[in-house]
Amino acid sequence: MKLFASHTSPYARKVRVVLIEKRLECELIPTDVSVPNNASLEFNPLGKVPVLVLDDGTPVHDSAVITEYLDTVTPVGRLIPDDARPRMLVKRWEAIADGLLDAGVLLIMESRRPENERSQAWIERQYSKIQRALQQMSNDLGERNFCFGETFSLADAAVGSALFFLDFRFPNILWREHYPNLVHFADKHQHRKSFEETQPPASLALAQPPAIGVGKFPNEKADEVEPEIIPASTPPARAKKPAVKKAKKTS
Ligand SMILES: N[C@@H](CCC(=O)N[C@@H](CS)C(=O)NCC(=O)O)C(=O)O
């Protein structure tokens, strides 16, 4: 198998974490999607990475399709439960983590546009998605070490990749100050072999974080009430904080 991916793509990182957890051999083909006619286009009409190409040449794209496929090709280190409800819950964690990434990637793209072409409303919309996703993750995680069950699952691969992406690309989003249970989770997993081996090189960090604008949290009745403007680093005022006594440092 071959994986077309960049060293910085957080979706690719999730897939690479899964490959390592499942002890699957796969050749990484570094692919820069910003280059016109890059290699990913041969296998994915959407021109996105990651793309997994099987030994018989079949391309598999969208990271969630890849992770599900990889989990079924070998019983080693199952990461997605078989039963309908637990399976849905793990995949739901992956969906929220991927959705956070989608918003982050859109913010990075927006920050690359000339300033006078940026939409502040669009920027705020994306920040608010990230903030609500973090809040939901924090609420759902509670004081547990794993997103689902008692062992490492696809949910942890996805959430870890999303949190470490924020550290790498959005130091202006101060999630570590607001969600001690997510910090505990990140501390717990950052030295796991699969995360250590897939860390993006520091040399590829952005010189400037895409700190464009502030986060605006749309009120549920946004049509009637003007939404409150608060900094991107502040969680929604009405959302409850998880009851975390003290984040234990384990690893
Ligand atoms: N839903 C896709 C998203 C993948 C994605 O957006 N990848 C980015 C790199 S982080 C990309 O290839 N962007 C290029 C583009 O959108 O043209 C997945 O989960 O695989």
The ligand as a Gaussian input file, in Angstrom:
#p B3LYP/6-31G(d) Opt

LIG

0 1
 N      -12.381000      15.056000       4.146000
 C      -11.019000      14.896000       3.701000
 C      -10.262000      16.197000       3.906000
 C       -8.835000      16.121000       3.396000
 C       -8.226000      17.519000       3.185000
 O       -8.909000      18.544000       3.179000
 N       -6.910000      17.519000       3.034000
 C       -6.214000      18.770000       2.752000
 C       -4.803000      18.710000       3.325000
 S       -4.826000      18.854000       5.088000
 C       -6.076000      18.903000       1.250000
 O       -5.676000      17.981000       0.592000
 N       -6.412000      20.081000       0.715000
 C       -6.227000      20.380000      -0.675000
 C       -7.452000      20.943000      -1.313000
 O       -8.510000      21.036000      -0.653000
 O       -7.371000      21.290000      -2.479000
 C      -10.380000      13.754000       4.471000
 O      -10.791000      13.514000       5.621000
 O       -9.493000      13.071000       3.940000

